């Protein structure tokens, strides 16, 4: 009995140490972004927010040193800004876990040029172990990689090409313009709430999928043919969350939206679920694709 208690105590200490190494920190940053002339206001707001997150992570945990100059600072009307054209989330030593409160994003025009100021607060954690990198490409109106695009027209179909170097599980959610999270993967027919994937195999999700039963009877696994993207305004921005882990996890609890027939939950509920999942699983990787839809 004493030996069992001692083993349990040692395991508990190990878990606590691992949890401590992966604990989150409150971070914040303010940036000034000067978008190019061909970038819309909505795109500029999205870009400014992502850059503010990167800046907050870099300020707290630093960047991965390389021989190339990844940042360029410029001054305009007495205010400095950093060009993150080469600096991405893969080059900072941390990852964004959740946003605290509403980011403050203010767009204005100075000397005929758009200026976007963004302040964001949130929680991030230092990357001490290498998470699994996967390859995901959004496809427009086609299931081959040559159709890769993140700019869509009203009524276009979205597919997702996915490949991982390691066996694991994947989930995909779409945050739409109404601030709802729509569960696209696992498919509705998956009763266990998990979508398992094998290493080295290329998947094209949301395309028709069948398999042979007893060698000759075809069984429909997924009869969807793309994710239809609509747009009620001139332009709308959606976010596609691609979530992967070598460890099993189940999708968030959702409900069927009677208007759309899709499995949906609020953006707040989705982020709470994702934060909890990432807090328990340091190996979980998340990639966000910004999807622009125009009329």
Secondary structure, DSSP 8 states (H G I E B T S, - for coil): -HHHHHHHHHHHHHHHHHHHHT-EEEEEEEEEE---TTS-HHHHHHHHHHHHHHHHHHHHH-B---SS---EEEEETTEEEEE-SS--GGGBSEEEEEE-S--EEEEEEETTEEEEEEEEEEEEEE--S----EEEEEEESSSSGGGB-SEEETT-EEEEEEEESS-EEEEEEEE-TTSEEEEEES-TT-TTS--EE-TT--EEETS-EEEEETTTEEEEEE----EE---SSSEEEEEEEEEEESS-------EE-TTT-SEEEEHHHHHHHHHHHHHH-TT-EEEEEEEEEE-
